[in-house]
Amino acid sequence: MMIDRLELTKNIQFYNLIIPEDNPNRTITDAEITNILDASDDNIEPGSNYLLKEFRVSKRLVENDIPYKYSLRIFPTLRPVYFIGEIDGEDKYQDKIYAFILILEFDNSIAIIKKSCANVSDCIERSFNLVSSNLLAGTFNDSDVLFQKISTRTITNSDKAIRNRSAESADLKGSYSTHAAGRSIPYYLKLRQGAIIKTISGSGRLVEASQRVNFDEITAWSYNQLCLIRQGGGIKDFLNSFAKQKDLSEVLNSTVPNALLIESTSLYEKLQSEGAILKYKLPDGTDCILNETQINHLLRKLEKVYEIKPDLTIRAPLGKAKIRKNNKTLTIDSTILKKIKVSYNSKDITLQSFILKNGFYSITFNDPCYMYFMGNCFEDSSGISEINNILEMLVPKANIKNVSSEKGVLARGMTKFSNDSMFDVVENIHNGDDYIFCDDLGNEWADHITFNKTESYICFIHSKHGDKSTSASKLHDVVGQGIKNLGYMYFNTADFTDKVKNKLNRNYIGVYKKKSIPTKIKKIRKGNKNNKEIKKYLDALFKDVKLHRKCILSCSFLSKDEIEREFNNLRRKKPVRPHVTQLLWILSSFSHAVKEANAVPIIYCDN
């Protein structure tokens, strides 16, 4: 078989040789290329021969007369047939496919094109640095391309926040809102540059849509892309709105990791797409394959946010775990993740290696400006500047300090909520509104819904009581409730009159220790109870061009003075406890989610 018969897709990763200061003349060695090639064919079919095997062959580009070297291996590998189960503990049926790896050397840079071969990341990283997606994006000016798709990861580990977003358009530059984009890490870009469509992924992979091309064409294209990377400096009017890539060693000099999240959704999707099997060894040495229930249980454990202690250990539910750091990477070291094996492509690797290889984890820091994601560190380019906007969202209310419970003690015959309850405080705050509805329990849109025609607003109010604290955990539930119900804020007249008829036009029934407590508290707390009058009122309200909506959290456990004091410490880069960082992201997430729903975020709190 001749190399001229190769037909390859333009799907590539670039690496630069690591050159130490004490050895500036260092060049790529035979051993370094051999190590990559040997790692790539770990999954070769036992007893088979290479279809093609060439090592550091010297050639010159046809058009440019540029010298380069190439190394190539093509070999058969076996892949289990997953729709036929094992027989006597073995995979009797396997698909035979052909894998390949092509390494192109240009000076001290290499380009790798591969398919179906074993993982080579570990041996590459010993001697080479990956050319990041950030550098790949430097090969063009934003004004010269049409951004047709972007996927981003938000710099947060809050389980109430939207962590990933994707947007598509003919050109996102004209339609994508860059509000809060500074805390979003772009990890996938699809762009059109003239007639050429390219994609750039967070793993440093560049793909150009085209027909398969021959060896000389793929080599020339690879060299041209490398020249563009080296040239760099493209003007980034659009991409500069997003989080900036930072050198990890610089970040570690100013702050420390404080929380870990396994990207469990991406992990599960990858396991499914690979047809992978999860298993672990029993004491007798036999393999035990995890069933669907066990996998779901494992993923539920993995999807939690785990606090990283100052000594970099992690409070794991089982076994021991810690974060290992060096100047270039942060990795996970977990006894449980190392015991579970992932079986795919005729090879077993630990679940820990599988997660690390694919970058399915993120780490936040005491300084909330930074996040480690997909092997790189990023800085929130909006970050601390949001603090002023978040503090403006907090509105102290005098009577909240006297609140001792959410709904008070409920009893038969009551006509109003007790004076020391959050519900009563909310109703007093809004006593100037035209309508006040208590929608608590059942299919609720909010704890209270109010209308005001003079001020032209609709309020959805969610209440939560607790002792004074800056703990993020108490805020999780009420923020989640508020964000979950944002869609209901754009109800129509028919939706609401139906709710009045079926739920709100009756008395409030409380629940205490799973027992119902009927009261005489009307769910329509203020306003005309006639459904026709409510319909007439809403029809007029919806016609008002000044109509706006407010999503309000009423939280007795929050003190604006205390939060402002902690956030000022963050602003001055003073040490704070991990939950303060999480509090900032939760409040920020609430603010952004509400604003994106074209509503006004407000939080009632104590002084």
C-alpha positions as CSV (number, residue, x, y, z in Angstrom):
1,M,0.0,0.0,0.0
2,M,1.4,3.4,-1.0
3,I,1.0,6.5,1.1
4,D,-0.3,8.3,-2.0
5,R,-3.5,6.3,-1.6
6,L,-4.4,7.9,1.8
7,E,-7.6,10.0,1.9
8,L,-7.9,12.0,5.1
9,T,-10.2,14.5,6.7
10,K,-9.0,17.9,7.9
11,N,-9.2,17.0,11.6
12,I,-6.1,17.9,13.5
13,Q,-4.4,18.9,16.8
14,F,-1.1,20.9,17.0
15,Y,1.6,20.6,19.7
16,N,4.8,22.6,20.4
17,L,7.9,21.1,21.8
18,I,8.7,22.1,25.4
19,I,12.0,23.9,25.3
20,P,13.6,24.6,28.7
21,E,15.6,27.8,29.3
22,D,18.8,25.9,30.0
23,N,18.5,24.0,26.6
24,P,17.3,26.5,24.0
25,N,18.6,24.4,21.1
26,R,16.7,21.3,22.0
27,T,14.9,19.5,19.1
28,I,12.4,16.6,18.8
29,T,14.0,13.2,19.4
30,D,13.4,9.8,17.9
31,A,12.4,8.5,21.4
32,E,9.6,11.2,21.8
33,I,8.0,10.3,18.4
34,T,8.4,6.6,19.1
35,N,6.7,6.9,22.5
36,I,3.7,8.5,20.9
37,L,3.5,5.9,18.1
38,D,3.8,3.0,20.6
39,A,1.1,4.4,22.8
40,S,-1.2,4.8,19.8
41,D,-1.1,1.1,18.8
42,D,-1.8,-0.3,22.3
43,N,-5.1,-1.5,20.9
44,I,-3.7,-3.3,17.8
45,E,-5.3,-6.6,17.1
46,P,-3.1,-9.3,18.8
47,G,-0.9,-11.2,16.4
48,S,-1.6,-8.8,13.5
49,N,0.8,-6.9,11.3
50,Y,0.9,-3.2,10.4
51,L,-0.7,-2.2,7.1
52,L,1.8,0.7,6.9
53,K,4.6,1.6,9.3
54,E,6.9,4.6,8.5
55,F,9.1,6.5,10.9
56,R,10.3,10.1,10.6
57,V,10.5,10.1,6.8
58,S,12.0,13.4,5.5
59,K,10.1,15.1,2.7
60,R,9.5,18.6,1.3
61,L,6.2,20.4,0.7
62,V,5.4,20.4,-3.0
63,E,4.5,24.1,-3.3
64,N,6.5,25.8,-0.6
65,D,9.6,23.6,-0.7
66,I,9.4,23.4,3.1
67,P,11.2,20.5,4.8
68,Y,9.2,18.3,7.2
69,K,9.1,14.8,8.6
70,Y,6.2,12.3,8.8
71,S,5.6,9.2,10.8
72,L,2.6,6.9,10.1
73,R,1.1,3.7,11.4
74,I,-2.0,2.0,10.1
75,F,-3.1,-1.2,11.9
76,P,-6.1,-3.4,12.6
77,T,-7.9,-3.2,15.9
78,L,-10.9,-4.9,17.4
79,R,-14.1,-3.3,18.8
80,P,-16.6,-5.3,20.8
81,V,-20.1,-5.9,19.3
82,Y,-22.1,-4.3,22.1
83,F,-25.5,-5.6,21.0
84,I,-24.4,-9.2,21.5
85,G,-23.6,-10.1,25.2
86,E,-20.5,-11.9,26.5
87,I,-20.2,-15.7,26.2
88,D,-18.4,-17.4,29.1
89,G,-17.2,-14.0,30.3
90,E,-15.6,-13.1,26.9
91,D,-16.5,-10.9,23.9
92,K,-16.9,-13.6,21.2
93,Y,-18.0,-11.2,18.6
94,Q,-15.9,-8.2,17.6
95,D,-15.7,-5.8,14.7
96,K,-12.4,-5.5,13.0
97,I,-11.6,-1.9,12.0
98,Y,-8.4,-0.1,10.9
99,A,-6.8,2.6,13.0
100,F,-4.2,5.1,12.0
101,I,-2.0,7.9,13.4
102,L,-0.1,10.4,11.3
103,I,2.5,12.7,12.9
104,L,3.8,15.7,10.9
105,E,6.9,17.5,12.1
106,F,7.5,21.1,11.2
107,D,10.6,22.4,13.0
108,N,9.7,22.0,16.7
109,S,6.0,21.7,16.2
110,I,4.0,18.5,15.4
111,A,0.5,18.0,13.9
112,I,-1.4,14.8,14.7
113,I,-4.2,13.3,12.7
114,K,-5.5,10.0,14.1
115,K,-8.6,7.8,14.2
116,S,-9.6,4.8,16.4
117,C,-6.1,4.4,17.9
118,A,-5.4,4.3,21.7
119,N,-5.0,7.3,23.9
120,V,-1.7,9.2,23.3
121,S,-2.4,12.3,25.5
122,D,-0.3,11.2,28.5
123,C,2.9,10.5,26.5
124,I,2.5,13.7,24.3
125,E,2.2,16.0,27.4
126,R,5.5,14.8,28.7
127,S,7.4,16.6,25.9
128,F,4.8,18.9,24.1
129,N,2.4,21.6,24.9
130,L,-1.0,21.5,23.2
131,V,-1.9,24.4,21.0
132,S,-5.0,25.6,22.8
133,S,-8.3,26.6,21.2
134,N,-7.5,30.1,22.3
135,L,-4.4,30.1,20.0
136,L,-6.4,28.5,17.2
137,A,-9.0,31.3,17.4
138,G,-6.1,33.7,16.9
139,T,-5.8,32.6,13.3
140,F,-8.5,35.0,12.1
141,N,-10.1,38.4,12.7
142,D,-13.6,38.3,14.1
143,S,-14.7,40.7,11.3
144,D,-13.6,38.2,8.7
145,V,-15.8,35.3,9.8
146,L,-19.4,34.5,10.6
147,F,-19.8,32.8,14.0
148,Q,-22.5,30.2,13.3
149,K,-22.4,28.2,16.6
150,I,-20.9,28.7,20.0
151,S,-21.1,26.5,23.1
152,T,-20.0,27.9,26.5
153,R,-19.4,26.7,30.0
154,T,-20.4,29.2,32.8
155,I,-17.7,29.9,35.4
156,T,-19.8,28.4,38.3
157,N,-20.2,25.1,40.0
158,S,-23.6,26.0,41.5
159,D,-26.1,23.1,40.9
160,K,-28.9,25.7,40.5
161,A,-27.2,27.6,37.7
162,I,-27.2,26.9,33.9
163,R,-23.7,25.6,33.4
164,N,-23.7,25.1,29.6
165,R,-25.3,27.0,26.8
166,S,-25.3,26.7,23.0
167,A,-26.4,29.2,20.4
168,E,-26.7,29.0,16.6
169,S,-27.3,31.7,14.0
170,A,-26.3,32.8,10.5
171,D,-23.9,35.1,12.3
172,L,-23.9,35.3,16.1
173,K,-22.0,38.6,16.1
174,G,-25.2,40.4,15.3
175,S,-27.7,38.4,17.5
176,Y,-25.8,36.9,20.5
177,S,-26.2,38.9,23.7
178,T,-22.8,39.3,25.3
179,H,-24.4,40.3,28.7
180,A,-22.4,38.3,31.3
181,A,-20.4,36.6,28.5
182,G,-17.3,37.5,30.5
183,R,-18.1,34.6,32.9
184,S,-18.6,32.1,30.0
185,I,-15.8,29.9,28.6
186,P,-16.3,29.2,24.9
187,Y,-15.4,25.6,24.3
188,Y,-16.8,25.0,20.9
189,L,-16.9,27.3,17.9
190,K,-18.3,26.8,14.4
191,L,-17.5,29.6,12.0
192,R,-17.6,30.3,8.3
193,Q,-14.7,32.1,6.6
194,G,-15.7,32.7,3.1
195,A,-16.7,29.3,1.6
196,I,-14.8,27.5,4.4
197,I,-16.5,26.1,7.5
198,K,-14.3,25.4,10.5
199,T,-14.9,24.1,14.0
200,I,-12.6,24.7,17.0
201,S,-13.1,22.7,20.2
202,G,-11.9,23.2,23.7
203,S,-9.6,20.2,23.4
204,G,-7.5,22.1,20.8
205,R,-9.0,20.3,17.8
206,L,-9.3,22.1,14.5
207,V,-11.7,20.6,11.9
208,E,-12.3,22.0,8.5
209,A,-15.3,20.7,6.5
210,S,-14.2,19.4,3.1
211,Q,-14.0,16.3,1.0
212,R,-11.2,13.8,2.0
213,V,-7.9,14.9,0.6
214,N,-4.6,13.1,-0.3
215,F,-1.4,13.1,1.7
216,D,0.2,16.0,0.0
217,E,-2.9,18.2,0.4
218,I,-3.3,17.4,4.1
219,T,0.3,18.2,4.7
220,A,0.2,21.5,2.9
221,W,-3.1,22.4,4.7
222,S,-1.5,21.5,8.1
223,Y,1.5,23.7,7.5
224,N,-0.7,26.6,6.4
225,Q,-2.8,26.3,9.6
226,L,0.4,26.2,11.7
227,C,1.7,29.4,10.0
228,L,-1.5,31.1,10.9
229,I,-1.2,30.0,14.5
230,R,2.3,31.3,14.7
231,Q,1.3,34.6,13.1
232,G,-1.6,34.9,15.6
233,G,-2.8,38.3,16.7
234,G,-6.3,38.2,15.1
235,I,-8.6,41.0,16.3
236,K,-11.2,39.6,18.6
237,D,-14.0,42.1,19.0
238,F,-16.6,39.3,19.6
239,L,-14.6,36.7,21.4
240,N,-13.0,39.2,23.7
241,S,-16.4,39.5,25.4
242,F,-15.8,35.9,26.8
243,A,-13.7,34.6,29.6
244,K,-9.9,34.9,29.1
245,Q,-7.5,32.0,29.2
246,K,-4.9,32.4,31.9
247,D,-1.6,30.7,32.8
248,L,-2.4,28.3,35.7
249,S,0.9,28.9,37.5
250,E,0.0,32.6,37.6
251,V,-3.4,31.8,39.0
252,L,-2.0,29.5,41.7
253,N,0.3,32.2,42.9
254,S,-2.7,34.3,43.9
255,T,-5.4,31.9,44.9
256,V,-6.2,28.2,45.7
257,P,-8.7,25.6,44.5
258,N,-11.9,25.4,46.6
259,A,-14.5,23.2,44.8
260,L,-14.6,20.3,42.3
261,L,-17.4,19.3,39.9
262,I,-17.3,16.3,37.6
263,E,-19.1,17.2,34.4
264,S,-21.3,14.1,34.8
265,T,-23.7,14.9,31.8
266,S,-20.8,15.1,29.4
267,L,-19.2,12.0,31.0
268,Y,-22.4,10.0,30.6
269,E,-22.9,11.1,26.9
270,K,-19.3,10.1,26.1
271,L,-19.6,6.7,27.7
272,Q,-22.8,6.1,25.7
273,S,-21.3,7.2,22.4
274,E,-18.3,4.9,22.9
275,G,-20.5,2.0,23.9
276,A,-18.3,1.8,27.1
277,I,-18.7,-0.7,29.9
278,L,-18.0,0.2,33.5
279,K,-16.7,-2.5,35.8
280,Y,-14.6,-3.2,38.9
281,K,-12.7,-6.2,40.2
282,L,-14.2,-8.4,42.9
283,P,-12.0,-9.8,45.7
284,D,-11.7,-13.1,43.8
285,G,-10.2,-11.2,40.8
286,T,-13.3,-11.5,38.5
287,D,-14.8,-8.5,36.9
288,C,-18.2,-7.2,37.9
289,I,-20.0,-5.0,35.3
290,L,-22.0,-2.1,36.7
291,N,-25.7,-2.3,35.8
292,E,-27.9,0.7,34.8
293,T,-29.0,1.3,38.4
294,Q,-25.4,1.2,39.7
295,I,-24.3,3.6,36.9
296,N,-27.1,6.0,37.7
297,H,-26.2,5.9,41.4
298,L,-22.5,6.6,40.6
299,L,-23.4,9.6,38.3
300,R,-25.6,11.0,41.1
301,K,-22.6,10.9,43.4
302,L,-20.3,12.4,40.8
303,E,-22.6,15.3,39.9
304,K,-22.3,16.9,43.4
305,V,-20.0,19.8,44.0
306,Y,-17.2,18.7,46.4
307,E,-15.4,21.1,48.6
308,I,-11.6,21.1,48.2
309,K,-9.9,21.7,51.6
310,P,-6.7,23.9,52.0
311,D,-4.5,20.8,51.9
312,L,-6.2,19.9,48.5
313,T,-8.0,16.9,49.9
314,I,-11.6,16.3,49.0
315,R,-14.4,15.2,51.2
316,A,-15.4,12.2,49.2
317,P,-18.3,9.9,50.3
318,L,-16.0,6.8,49.8
319,G,-12.3,6.3,49.7
320,K,-9.8,9.1,49.5
321,A,-9.5,11.9,47.0
322,K,-7.4,14.9,46.4
323,I,-6.3,17.5,43.8
324,R,-2.8,17.2,42.4
325,K,-1.3,20.4,41.0
326,N,1.7,21.5,39.0
327,N,2.4,24.6,37.0
328,K,0.4,23.3,34.0
329,T,-2.4,21.1,35.2
330,L,-4.8,20.3,38.0
331,T,-5.8,16.7,38.2
332,I,-7.9,14.4,40.4
333,D,-6.5,11.5,42.4
334,S,-9.3,9.3,43.7
335,T,-9.2,5.8,45.0
336,I,-12.8,5.1,43.9
337,L,-12.3,6.5,40.4
338,K,-9.2,4.4,40.0
339,K,-10.9,1.2,41.0
340,I,-13.7,1.5,38.4
341,K,-12.6,0.6,34.9
342,V,-13.9,1.9,31.6
343,S,-13.8,-0.8,28.8
344,Y,-14.0,0.5,25.2
345,N,-12.1,0.1,22.0
346,S,-10.8,-3.2,23.2
347,K,-8.9,-1.5,26.1
348,D,-9.5,-0.9,29.8
349,I,-8.6,2.4,31.5
350,T,-9.6,3.7,34.9
351,L,-12.6,6.0,35.1
352,Q,-10.2,8.6,36.6
353,S,-8.1,8.5,33.4
354,F,-11.2,8.6,31.3
355,I,-12.4,11.8,33.1
356,L,-9.0,13.4,32.9
357,K,-8.4,12.5,29.3
358,N,-11.7,14.1,28.2
359,G,-11.5,17.0,30.6
360,F,-14.8,16.2,32.2
361,Y,-14.2,18.2,35.4
362,S,-14.0,21.8,36.5
363,I,-12.4,23.4,39.5
364,T,-13.2,26.8,41.0
365,F,-11.0,28.9,43.3
366,N,-11.3,31.1,46.4
367,D,-11.0,33.9,43.9
368,P,-14.3,33.6,42.0
369,C,-12.7,35.2,38.9
370,Y,-11.0,31.9,37.9
371,M,-12.1,28.4,36.8
372,Y,-10.1,25.4,35.6
373,F,-11.9,23.7,32.8
374,M,-10.9,21.3,30.0
375,G,-7.2,21.5,30.9
376,N,-7.0,25.3,30.9
377,C,-7.5,28.1,33.4
378,F,-9.9,30.9,32.6
379,E,-10.5,34.3,34.1
380,D,-13.9,35.9,34.4
381,S,-13.6,39.2,32.5
382,S,-16.7,40.6,34.2
383,G,-16.2,38.9,37.6
384,I,-15.9,41.1,40.6
385,S,-17.2,44.1,38.6
386,E,-20.6,42.4,39.0
387,I,-20.6,42.9,42.8
388,N,-22.1,46.4,42.6
389,N,-25.0,45.2,40.4
390,I,-25.6,42.2,42.8
391,L,-25.7,44.5,45.9
392,E,-28.2,46.8,44.2
393,M,-30.4,43.8,43.8
394,L,-30.6,43.4,47.6
395,V,-33.4,45.6,49.1
396,P,-33.5,45.7,52.9
397,K,-37.0,45.7,54.5
398,A,-37.5,46.9,58.1
399,N,-39.9,44.2,59.3
400,I,-37.9,41.2,58.0
401,K,-35.7,41.2,61.1
402,N,-38.8,40.3,63.2
403,V,-39.7,37.2,61.1
404,S,-39.5,33.9,63.0
405,S,-41.0,31.5,60.4
406,E,-42.1,31.3,56.8
407,K,-45.9,31.0,57.3
408,G,-46.3,31.3,61.1
409,V,-48.3,28.9,63.2
410,L,-51.4,28.0,61.3
411,A,-54.7,27.2,63.1
412,R,-58.4,26.7,62.2
413,G,-60.3,30.0,62.0
414,M,-57.3,32.2,61.1
415,T,-58.0,34.9,58.6
416,K,-54.5,36.1,58.1
417,F,-50.9,34.9,58.4
418,S,-49.3,35.6,61.8
419,N,-47.5,38.9,62.2
420,D,-44.0,37.3,62.7
421,S,-44.3,35.3,59.4
422,M,-42.6,36.0,56.1
423,F,-45.9,35.7,54.3
424,D,-47.4,38.5,56.4
425,V,-44.4,40.7,55.9
426,V,-44.6,40.2,52.1
427,E,-48.3,41.1,52.1
428,N,-47.6,44.3,54.1
429,I,-44.8,45.3,51.8
430,H,-47.2,44.9,48.8
431,N,-50.3,46.3,50.5
432,G,-50.3,49.1,47.9
433,D,-50.7,46.7,45.0
434,D,-54.1,46.2,43.4
435,Y,-54.1,42.4,43.7
436,I,-52.3,40.0,46.1
437,F,-52.6,36.2,45.5
438,C,-51.2,33.5,47.7
439,D,-50.3,30.6,45.3
440,D,-48.3,28.5,47.8
441,L,-48.5,24.7,47.6
442,G,-49.7,22.5,44.8
443,N,-48.9,23.6,41.3
444,E,-47.5,26.9,42.4
445,W,-46.1,29.7,40.2
446,A,-44.8,31.5,43.3
447,D,-45.6,31.9,47.0
448,H,-47.3,35.3,46.2
449,I,-48.3,36.9,42.9
450,T,-49.2,40.6,42.9
451,F,-50.5,43.1,40.2
452,N,-50.1,46.9,40.2
453,K,-51.7,48.9,37.4
454,T,-50.5,52.3,38.6
455,E,-46.8,51.2,38.6
456,S,-47.5,48.7,35.8
457,Y,-45.9,45.6,37.1
458,I,-46.5,41.9,37.9
459,C,-44.5,40.4,40.9
460,F,-43.7,36.8,41.5
461,I,-42.5,36.5,45.1
462,H,-40.7,33.4,46.6
463,S,-40.2,33.4,50.4
464,K,-37.6,31.6,52.6
465,H,-36.9,31.9,56.3
466,G,-33.8,30.9,58.2
467,D,-31.3,32.2,60.7
468,K,-28.9,34.9,59.6
469,S,-26.1,33.4,57.5
470,T,-24.1,34.0,54.3
471,S,-24.2,30.2,53.7
472,A,-24.9,29.4,50.0
473,S,-26.9,26.3,50.9
474,K,-30.0,28.2,52.2
475,L,-30.1,30.3,49.1
476,H,-29.9,27.3,46.7
477,D,-33.6,26.2,47.2
478,V,-35.3,29.6,46.9
479,V,-33.1,30.6,43.9
480,G,-33.9,27.3,42.2
481,Q,-37.6,27.9,42.8
482,G,-37.4,31.4,41.4
483,I,-35.5,30.4,38.3
484,K,-37.7,27.3,37.7
485,N,-40.9,29.4,37.7
486,L,-39.6,32.2,35.4
487,G,-41.5,30.7,32.4
488,Y,-44.8,31.2,34.3
489,M,-44.3,35.0,34.5
490,Y,-45.5,35.4,30.9
491,F,-48.9,33.9,31.5
492,N,-51.9,35.1,29.5
493,T,-55.3,36.1,30.9
494,A,-56.9,32.8,30.2
495,D,-54.1,30.9,32.1
496,F,-54.6,33.1,35.2
497,T,-58.4,33.2,35.3
498,D,-58.2,29.4,35.0
499,K,-55.8,29.3,38.0
500,V,-58.2,31.6,40.0
501,K,-61.2,29.3,39.2
502,N,-59.4,26.1,40.0
503,K,-57.1,27.0,42.9
504,L,-57.0,30.6,44.1
505,N,-60.8,31.2,44.7
506,R,-60.8,29.3,48.0
507,N,-59.2,29.3,51.4
508,Y,-55.6,28.4,52.2
509,I,-55.0,24.9,53.6
510,G,-51.7,24.6,55.4
511,V,-49.6,21.5,56.0
512,Y,-47.9,20.6,59.3
513,K,-46.2,17.2,59.8
514,K,-48.0,15.9,56.7
515,K,-51.4,16.9,58.2
516,S,-53.7,19.4,56.5
517,I,-54.8,22.4,58.5
518,P,-57.8,24.2,57.0
519,T,-57.9,28.0,57.7
520,K,-60.1,30.9,56.7
521,I,-57.2,32.7,55.0
522,K,-58.4,33.7,51.6
523,K,-55.9,32.9,48.8
524,I,-57.0,36.1,47.1
525,R,-55.5,38.2,49.8
526,K,-56.4,41.6,48.1
527,G,-58.5,42.6,45.1
528,N,-61.8,41.9,43.5
529,K,-62.6,38.1,43.7
530,N,-64.9,38.1,40.6
531,N,-63.3,36.3,37.8
532,K,-64.8,38.6,35.1
533,E,-63.3,41.6,36.9
534,I,-59.9,39.9,37.2
535,K,-60.0,39.2,33.4
536,K,-61.0,42.8,32.6
537,Y,-58.1,44.0,34.9
538,L,-55.5,41.7,33.3
539,D,-56.6,42.6,29.7
540,A,-56.0,46.2,30.5
541,L,-52.7,45.5,32.3
542,F,-51.3,43.5,29.4
543,K,-52.0,46.4,27.0
544,D,-49.8,48.8,29.0
545,V,-46.6,49.3,27.1
546,K,-44.9,50.1,30.4
547,L,-45.7,46.6,31.9
548,H,-42.7,44.9,33.5
549,R,-42.2,41.9,35.7
550,K,-40.3,41.4,38.9
551,C,-39.0,38.1,40.3
552,I,-38.6,38.7,44.0
553,L,-36.9,36.5,46.6
554,S,-37.8,37.3,50.2
555,C,-35.1,35.9,52.5
556,S,-35.0,36.6,56.2
557,F,-31.6,34.9,56.5
558,L,-29.8,37.4,54.3
559,S,-28.2,40.6,55.6
560,K,-27.2,43.2,53.0
561,D,-24.5,44.7,55.4
562,E,-23.0,41.3,56.0
563,I,-23.0,40.3,52.4
564,E,-21.5,43.6,51.3
565,R,-18.7,43.2,53.9
566,E,-17.8,39.7,52.6
567,F,-18.0,40.8,49.0
568,N,-15.8,43.8,49.7
569,N,-13.2,41.3,51.0
570,L,-13.5,39.4,47.7
571,R,-13.1,42.7,45.8
572,R,-9.9,43.4,47.7
573,K,-8.7,39.8,47.1
574,K,-8.7,39.1,50.9
575,P,-9.2,35.4,51.9
576,V,-12.9,34.4,52.3
577,R,-14.5,31.1,53.1
578,P,-15.6,28.9,50.1
579,H,-19.3,29.4,50.7
580,V,-18.9,33.2,50.1
581,T,-17.6,32.5,46.6
582,Q,-20.5,30.2,46.0
583,L,-22.9,32.8,47.4
584,L,-21.6,35.3,44.8
585,W,-22.1,32.9,41.9
586,I,-25.6,31.9,43.1
587,L,-26.7,35.5,43.4
588,S,-25.1,36.3,40.0
589,S,-26.8,33.3,38.4
590,F,-30.2,34.4,39.7
591,S,-29.6,37.9,38.4
592,H,-28.6,36.8,34.9
593,A,-31.4,34.2,34.6
594,V,-34.1,36.7,35.6
595,K,-32.7,39.4,33.3
596,E,-32.5,37.0,30.4
597,A,-36.2,36.4,31.0
598,N,-36.7,40.1,30.6
599,A,-37.7,40.5,34.3
600,V,-36.3,42.5,37.2
601,P,-34.4,40.6,39.9
602,I,-35.0,41.8,43.5
603,I,-34.2,40.2,46.9
604,Y,-35.8,41.4,50.1
605,C,-33.5,41.0,53.0
606,D,-32.5,42.4,56.4
607,N,-30.2,45.5,56.7
